[in-house]
Amino acid sequence: MIFDLDAENIAVLGKETNPALVACLSSAAESYKRQLTTIIETSQIFNGSLKIYLTQEPTLKAAGAAFVVTGTPTFILLLEGKEKVRLLGATDTDRLSSFILRHAPLLKRGHSQ
């Protein structure tokens, strides 16, 4: 599932009990369309077992402050509402899904929780 990250759900993320991925993208970046496709494909791989929060203009500045994001793209994996690890820079679907599984091994591909 992909959600737009806004001021309201930034606060809720700290209480999130399920794994979540915050994806910080800039629509001005050359890799924007490719990274957006990567997020959509990753969401399909995890079929609802991972919530993905997408931040882009105009909420990028607020998310950047909340998560100390200094560049895009940045992918932040949250476990039990806390940052576990982040991936910096452009990526592809295989690398992003492997990154997620490496740090949240209880997540399953293609299964809902």
C-alpha positions as a Markdown table, in Angstrom:
| # | Residue | x | y | z |
|---|---|---|---|---|
| 1 | Met | 0.0 | 0.0 | 0.0 |
| 2 | Ile | 1.3 | 3.4 | -0.9 |
| 3 | Phe | 0.2 | 6.5 | 1.1 |
| 4 | Asp | 1.1 | 10.2 | 0.6 |
| 5 | Leu | 3.1 | 11.4 | 3.5 |
| 6 | Asp | 1.7 | 14.5 | 5.0 |
| 7 | Ala | 2.0 | 16.4 | 8.3 |
| 8 | Glu | -0.8 | 14.3 | 9.9 |
| 9 | Asn | 0.7 | 10.9 | 9.1 |
| 10 | Ile | 4.3 | 11.9 | 9.9 |
| 11 | Ala | 3.1 | 12.0 | 13.5 |
| 12 | Val | 1.4 | 8.7 | 13.2 |
| 13 | Leu | 4.5 | 6.9 | 11.9 |
| 14 | Gly | 6.1 | 7.0 | 15.3 |
| 15 | Lys | 3.2 | 4.8 | 16.5 |
| 16 | Glu | 3.2 | 2.4 | 13.5 |
| 17 | Thr | 3.6 | -1.2 | 14.7 |
| 18 | Asn | 4.0 | -2.7 | 11.2 |
| 19 | Pro | 7.0 | -2.2 | 9.0 |
| 20 | Ala | 6.9 | 1.0 | 6.9 |
| 21 | Leu | 9.0 | 2.5 | 4.2 |
| 22 | Val | 9.3 | 6.3 | 3.8 |
| 23 | Ala | 10.3 | 7.1 | 0.3 |
| 24 | Cys | 11.6 | 10.7 | -0.2 |
| 25 | Leu | 11.6 | 11.7 | -3.9 |
| 26 | Ser | 12.0 | 15.0 | -5.7 |
| 27 | Ser | 9.9 | 15.3 | -8.8 |
| 28 | Ala | 12.6 | 17.6 | -10.2 |
| 29 | Ala | 15.2 | 14.8 | -10.2 |
| 30 | Glu | 16.1 | 13.1 | -13.4 |
| 31 | Ser | 15.4 | 9.6 | -11.8 |
| 32 | Tyr | 12.0 | 10.6 | -10.5 |
| 33 | Lys | 9.8 | 8.5 | -12.9 |
| 34 | Arg | 12.1 | 5.4 | -12.5 |
| 35 | Gln | 12.1 | 5.7 | -8.7 |
| 36 | Leu | 8.3 | 6.1 | -8.6 |
| 37 | Thr | 8.0 | 2.9 | -10.7 |
| 38 | Thr | 10.4 | 1.2 | -8.3 |
| 39 | Ile | 8.1 | 2.2 | -5.4 |
| 40 | Ile | 5.0 | 0.9 | -7.1 |
| 41 | Glu | 6.6 | -2.4 | -8.0 |
| 42 | Thr | 7.9 | -2.8 | -4.5 |
| 43 | Ser | 4.5 | -2.2 | -3.1 |
| 44 | Gln | 3.1 | -4.9 | -5.4 |
| 45 | Ile | 5.8 | -7.4 | -4.3 |
| 46 | Phe | 4.9 | -7.0 | -0.6 |
| 47 | Asn | 1.2 | -7.0 | -1.4 |
| 48 | Gly | 0.0 | -5.0 | 1.6 |
| 49 | Ser | 2.5 | -6.3 | 4.2 |
| 50 | Leu | 4.6 | -3.1 | 4.0 |
| 51 | Lys | 3.1 | 0.4 | 4.1 |
| 52 | Ile | 5.0 | 2.8 | 1.9 |
| 53 | Tyr | 4.8 | 6.5 | 2.6 |
| 54 | Leu | 5.7 | 8.6 | -0.4 |
| 55 | Thr | 6.8 | 12.2 | 0.1 |
| 56 | Gln | 7.4 | 14.6 | -2.6 |
| 57 | Glu | 6.8 | 18.3 | -3.1 |
| 58 | Pro | 5.2 | 20.0 | -1.2 |
| 59 | Thr | 5.6 | 17.8 | 1.8 |
| 60 | Leu | 9.3 | 16.9 | 1.1 |
| 61 | Lys | 10.5 | 19.8 | 3.3 |
| 62 | Ala | 8.5 | 18.7 | 6.3 |
| 63 | Ala | 9.5 | 15.0 | 5.9 |
| 64 | Gly | 13.1 | 16.1 | 5.4 |
| 65 | Ala | 13.0 | 17.9 | 8.7 |
| 66 | Ala | 11.3 | 15.0 | 10.5 |
| 67 | Phe | 13.6 | 12.4 | 9.2 |
| 68 | Val | 16.8 | 14.5 | 8.6 |
| 69 | Val | 16.8 | 13.9 | 4.9 |
| 70 | Thr | 19.5 | 15.9 | 3.1 |
| 71 | Gly | 19.1 | 14.5 | -0.4 |
| 72 | Thr | 16.8 | 12.5 | -2.6 |
| 73 | Pro | 16.0 | 9.8 | -3.3 |
| 74 | Thr | 16.2 | 8.5 | 0.3 |
| 75 | Phe | 14.4 | 5.4 | 1.5 |
| 76 | Ile | 13.9 | 5.0 | 5.3 |
| 77 | Leu | 12.8 | 1.6 | 6.7 |
| 78 | Leu | 10.8 | 2.0 | 10.0 |
| 79 | Leu | 10.3 | -0.9 | 12.4 |
| 80 | Glu | 8.0 | -0.4 | 15.3 |
| 81 | Gly | 7.8 | 3.3 | 14.5 |
| 82 | Lys | 11.6 | 3.9 | 14.6 |
| 83 | Glu | 14.1 | 4.2 | 11.9 |
| 84 | Lys | 16.0 | 0.9 | 11.4 |
| 85 | Val | 18.1 | 1.8 | 8.3 |
| 86 | Arg | 18.1 | 4.0 | 5.3 |
| 87 | Leu | 19.1 | 3.6 | 1.6 |
| 88 | Leu | 20.5 | 6.6 | -0.1 |
| 89 | Gly | 20.4 | 7.2 | -3.8 |
| 90 | Ala | 18.6 | 5.8 | -6.8 |
| 91 | Thr | 17.8 | 2.1 | -6.7 |
| 92 | Asp | 15.8 | -0.5 | -8.6 |
| 93 | Thr | 13.0 | -2.8 | -7.5 |
| 94 | Asp | 15.3 | -5.9 | -6.8 |
| 95 | Arg | 17.7 | -3.9 | -4.8 |
| 96 | Leu | 15.0 | -2.1 | -2.8 |
| 97 | Ser | 13.1 | -5.3 | -2.0 |
| 98 | Ser | 16.3 | -7.1 | -1.0 |
| 99 | Phe | 17.2 | -4.2 | 1.2 |
| 100 | Ile | 13.8 | -4.4 | 2.9 |
| 101 | Leu | 13.9 | -8.1 | 3.4 |
| 102 | Arg | 17.5 | -8.0 | 4.8 |
| 103 | His | 16.4 | -5.6 | 7.5 |
| 104 | Ala | 12.8 | -6.8 | 8.1 |
| 105 | Pro | 13.1 | -10.6 | 7.4 |
| 106 | Leu | 9.6 | -11.3 | 8.8 |
| 107 | Leu | 8.1 | -9.5 | 5.9 |
| 108 | Lys | 6.9 | -11.8 | 3.1 |
| 109 | Arg | 6.7 | -11.2 | -0.6 |
| 110 | Gly | 3.2 | -11.5 | -1.9 |
| 111 | His | 1.5 | -12.0 | 1.4 |
| 112 | Ser | -0.7 | -9.6 | 3.4 |
| 113 | Gln | -0.3 | -9.4 | 7.2 |
